[in-house]
Amino acid sequence: WLAPAKINLWLRITGVREDGFHELDTAFAFLNFGDALAFAPHPTIEVEADRGPSGEANLVHRVLAAFAAEVGAKEGLWVRIRKRIPIGGGLGGGSSDAAAALLAANRLWGAHWPREALIEWAVRFGADIPCFLFGHAARAGGIGERLSPIRPPRGWVLVAHAGEMLDTGAVFASWDAMYRKGQAALKTPAAPDSLPLGENALEAAACACSPRLASLLSAMRARGWQAWMTGSGACCVAWFATREEAQRAEAELGDVAAWAKVARVEALHPQHQWAIGA
């Protein structure tokens, strides 16, 4: 299974709830690369990853264990994850893995929950998981669970990593501190027919946490590219009309980034039929 990377086409913070969660207006699209997952029946839940945490420390294990308890599964699942998405990069790798595993378990354990029920149940484990379960590029509201399909612009992106992980909670805490000081503000959702491509309310907060990210973003914009941070960082994307333009940009960027990849923007999740027919 391919568990694809995602990018945020834009991200606005529209409210802060009493429980500390942030209301968002954002949009997601998939990329044509991602982590590779393999599944097999197993007496217990076992998760092996070639990079990052394995076992109970992996989000996939936590989601599967909770879902097994929820549906009364009588068997486990063995999951192998070959990581290709940078960890802590804002590309949704852990959430994509968890969503893919949940879709597989939903079928293999005979639960057959509809997609809407999976989304409502899974959002507690991460605001990015619903977009991968939804199966289509989408606009998201609430904390990420209110989804409606969109048609993303056709194009290619150069994805570049700053070279250090950023913790999502720390970035939002940085934004909260700026908000209390009047250095950040809530925004209204974008108009229904608009695509404010490249806007990200978390950029200043993330750059305050990571000088490397700030330098990378500045270097990409200095070259005249339409560039922005995706998610809560530490990956940035630059948008191009063609693959050739993106490849030339990758060569020009050189070792300014710790990691870079050219990818095509996709509207559909590779397993979208599993999501729709869950």
N, C-alpha and C positions, 0 to 999 in steps of 0.2 A: 504494500500500500504506500502511496505517496501522501504524506501529510504536508501540504504546501505551506510556504511562507505567505504572509500577507503584508500589505502596506496600508497605512491610513492615508487616504486621499486628503483628508483634513481632520482636524480635531478641535472642537470648541468645548469649553466648560461652561455650562449654562446654569448650574446650581450646585449647592453643597447641602447634603441632607443632614438631618440631626444625627444619624448614625455614622457620619463621617464620610460616607461614599459620595462620589461626585457624579452629578448628572451631566451627561455628555451629548453633544451633537457631533457625530463623526461618520465616516464612511470607510468601508474596507473594500479592497480588491485583492485577488490572489496573484501569486507569481508562479511561474512554471518551473520552480524547483522547490525542494523541501526535504524533510526527513523521510527515511524509508523504514516502514514498520512491517514486521512479520508476526503472525499470530498462530498459535497451535493450542489444542485442548490440553489442559493440565489440571491435576487435582487441586492445586492452589493458584493464587495469583502471583506470578513471578514477572518482574520487569528487569530487563537487562539493557543498558545503554552503553554505547562505546565511548561516549563523552558525557560528562555531567553525572548527576546522581542516578543510581540504580536502586532497585528494591523499594522499600516503603518511603524513601525520601523523594521519589519521583512522583510528580503530579499524576501521571498515568495510573500508578498503583493506588493513590488515594481516591481517585475518581472511580476506578474499577471496584475497589473494596466497598465503597459506599453504595455503588449501584448494585453490587451482588447482594448486599444486605437488604437493599430496597426491594429487589424483585425476588428474593429468596433463591438465588442461583445455587444449584446443587453441584456445580463444578467451578473450577477456576479458569485461568487463561494465562498462557505464556506469551510474553510480548518481548520482541527484540527491537530496539530502536537504533538505527544508524543515523547519527546526528549529522546534518548538513547545514542546518540553519544555525547561525551564531547564537550562542546562549546570551541572554540579557541584552539583545539588540533591538527590541521593539518590533520584531518580525513575527511574533506569536508562536514561536517554535514549540514551547511546552504546551500551550493551549491547543495547537493544531494536533500534536501527538495525543493529547487527552481526548479530543473530540473524535479522532479516528478510532481510537481504542474503544470509546463508548459506542460508536456506531457498529463496530464489529461485535462487541459484547451483546448489544441489543438484539442482533440477529442470532448469534451463536448460542446465546442463553435462552432463546425463544421468548424474549420479553415483548418484542415488536411494539414498543412505544412509538406513537407518532412523533414526528419531528418537533412539533410545538411543545409536547410534554418534555422531551429531552432538553430543549432549550430552557424551559422554565425551571427544570430541576438542576441543570448543570451550571447556571449562572453563578451560583454560590461559590463555585470553585475558581472563577476568574471571568472577568468581563469580556475577554476575547473569545472564550469557548463558544458562545452562541453563534458568532459569525461563521465559524467553521462547520457547525452543525446545520446552519441555514442552507449552505450549499451554493449560494449565489452571491456575487458582489452586492453589498447592501449598505444602506444608510442605517445608522443605529442611534437610538435615543435611550433615555433612562440611564442605567448603568451599563448598557450594551445589549440589553435583552429585547428591546423593541426594534424589530428589524423590518425593513421593506426593501425589495430588490431595486437595484439601479443598474444602468448600463454605463460602465466606466469608459472613459475615453480610450481609444486604441493607442497603444504606444509601448515603448520600452523604457526600462529604468536602469540606471547604474546604482546599485546598492553598495554603500560603503560603510564599514564599521570603524569606529574611532579607536578601537583597541582596548577598551575597558568596559566591563559590565556596568550597567546601571540598574539599581533596584527600583522597581516601579513605585513601591511605597515611599521610598526616599524622595523620588522626583515629585510625587504628589504632595508630600510634606513640605518640600521646598516651595512649591506653588502656593500652598496654604499660608506659609510664612509671608510670602510676597503679597498675597491677597490681604492679609491682616494689616500690612504696612501700606496698603494702597498702591502697591507696585504691580498688581495684577487685577483684572476685573472680569466679572462674569459677562458672557456675551449671549445675545439672542441666537436661536437656531438660524441657520442659513435658510433662505427662501426655498420652497419645495422644488423649484425648477433650476436652482443654481448649483454649481459645483465649485466652491471656493478652493480650488486645487492648491495644495501647498501650505495652507494655514494650519498652524499647530500651537495651541495655547500653552503647551508645556515646554516649548523650546527654551525660553529664557530660564525657567527653573532647572531644566536638565543641564543647560550650559553652565549654570552656576555650580552644579554638582560635578561637572566634568570639563575642565579646560581643554582636554583633548577633543571632545565633541565640539566645543565652540570653535576650535582651530580648524577642524575638518569642515564644518559647515561654512565657515568663512572662506576657506580655500575653494570650496565648490562654487560658491556664489561669486567669488572674485573672477572666476573664469566665464561668467555670464550665463551660467546654467540656471534653470529653474530648479532649485534644490530646497529641500526641507527635511526636518527630522520626522521619522515615522514612530508612532506610538509614544512611549516615554523614553526612547533612545535605547542604545547609543548608535543606532544605524541612521544614516541619512540617505535620501534618494534624490537623484536628478532625473528629470523626465526628458525623453527624446522621442521624436517621431519614428525613427528607424533603428534597427539593430546596429547598423554600421555607425551611425552617429554615437550611439551608446558605447560601442567598442572603442571608437577613437577617444572618447572621453575617459574610458577606463585606462587606456595607455597613457593619456596625458596626466591623469591623476597620480599614477606611479605609486611611490611608497608614502604618499601623504596619508593614505588609509592603511590600517593594519590588515584589512581584508576587503575585497571588492568583487562584485559579480554583476554581470549583465543578465537581465531577466525580462521576459515578456509579461505584460499585465494581462490577467485572465479574469473573465467574468464568472466562470463556473469552477467549482471545486472538483478535483478529479474523481471524487466519490459522490458527486452530487445526487446520483440516482439512489445511492444508499440512504442519503439524507432525506430525499423526497419520499422514498418508499419505506422509511423506517418503520 
